[in-house]
Amino acid sequence: MHLDGSDGDTPLLRLGLVGRGIQLSRTPAMHEAEAAAQGLACRYELLDTDGGVEDDLAAILNRAEAEGFAGLNVTYPYKQAVMAHLDGVSEAAARIGAVNTVVFRDGGRFGHNTDYWGFSESVRRGLRGAAMGRVLLLGAGGAGAALGFALADLGVRRVMIADTREGAAAALAGAVGAVAEVVEDVAEAVQLADGVVNATPVGMAKLPGTPIPPALLEPRHWVVDIVYFPLETAFLEAARERGCRALSGAGMAVYQAVRAFELFTGRAADAGRMRRTFEAMAAEGGG
């Protein structure tokens, strides 16, 4: 889609987020504000299958493409399922086995994974100097897949993966390679770990709670929760109370959006500006 920033003839950049229970998402505001700052007209829509949109991924993609969307972000629980409906995927998305960004271009649908870079950038900036010997990754779904590869590439010597779904952790560990292993005893894994990453939906506004008992955490641990609505999850709150270094999902949310904006528009995004939009919503009480 050609985007003309001149006055009077700027085409509408139409984007959307496909997911379940996403009404508190800050992604629309980040993209619309960044587009406006660059002189683009943008409308970013929530395609929430828990909020009136039929739970039919193929139909959602067909409708978005027919209506002239430039692209879609994809979140829980569709990051893996969406791959069957695409014409091609990036090397990173193929390696990870999950897509969170779909670009409609030249009559085709092309999938990308910006979660990988978004998480990596957040950890590099937010956990400087943190021990990366062993990390427990909770969740091996679409987001967890990206994080498993990211942790390995960040230099974690042992990525311990836990998932309640039969075979999910083993599949991801096999894909990530020799540095990854499946763990059944989460309590034991926490004792061995330097850090714990929550890549499950537990803690979201629609699924409150903590992915593991907070009592397992010690002050020596660092904790990352990629859930960002609410931004301060019960898990992060408990981790901070126990003296842990804790990192919210804000960084990953911002940096994955930065990369997605570039894919949608062909223009570099201003990460600082997108973060300010994210933080402004937090100040206003957004999820």
PyMOL commands that set and color helices and strands:
alter all, ss='L'
color gray80, all
select helices_A, chain A and resi 27-37+57-66+81-85+91-96+115-126+142-153+168-176+186-192+214-216+234-241+250-265+271-283
alter helices_A, ss='H'
color red, helices_A
select strands_A, chain A and resi 12-19+41-48+71-74+88-89+101-105+108-112+134-138+158-162+180-182+195-198+222-225+245-247
alter strands_A, ss='S'
color yellow, strands_A
deselect
rebuild
show_as cartoon
